[in-house]
Amino acid sequence: MKIEVWSDFVCPFCYIGKRRLEEALAQFPHKDQVDVEFKSFELDPNAPLNTGKSINEALAEKYGMTIEQAKQANVGIGQQASGVGLTFNFDDMKPTNTFDAHRLAKFAKAQGKEAAITEKLLYAYFTESKDVGNIETLAEIAEASGLDRQEALAVLNDKTAYANEVRIDESIAQQYGVTGVPYFVINQKYAISGAQPKETFAGALQQVWEEENPAPKLQDLSGSNADDALCADGSCAVPTKNEGL
């Protein structure tokens, strides 16, 4: 079973949804046969690298609300994060452009480190309040994920490196009609939108597995008198006189 996850590194529900999926997978009997692949999605492709604004100021401006209202909205998101063991430090988050982070993730995927760097990028932004738009910071995260720092820097400084891979993911998202993330696609046939509860993911995993791996149906060759030689429900068929009782 393959699960493709479209997400962005500055999307709080992407981190929460990732955890809920992981919790569901941890209890799934066939988890060893599930491959999770992350896909690039930029919430704001035109976002500047350094806004100079706090996340609360950025949200207030974007949605036409007061800073206090933005803070209250983030409190609710923080509570959801806490429910899956995550700590979000909204007051110190640094809004930024994530294109370079997505390019780095594609480089990490080519090195077999996609899962590690995806987690570390999300943790760096939401918990450690790091600037994931800064090249030096991204190089540090790459090194912490098991990648060569100098190779990562070379990729980050070459704006064309892995850019096409990011754009392909975003193009596929458009074809699917994805307008928000997280967005989960299972076996290119089933979709789950948003950071749904763990139970939703668990139910989807089981349903897809059963549909993709149906129990074998046997052809019955027993004949017309099968019930006369069968024990069921705590009793056996009683032979007739002609059967030599």
Beta strands, then each sheet from edge to edge (+ up, - down):
strand 1: 2-7
strand 2: 35-40
strand 3: 183-186
strand 4: 190-193
strand 5: 231-232
strand 6: 235-236
sheet 1: 2+ 1+ 3- 4+
sheet 2: 5+ 6-
end
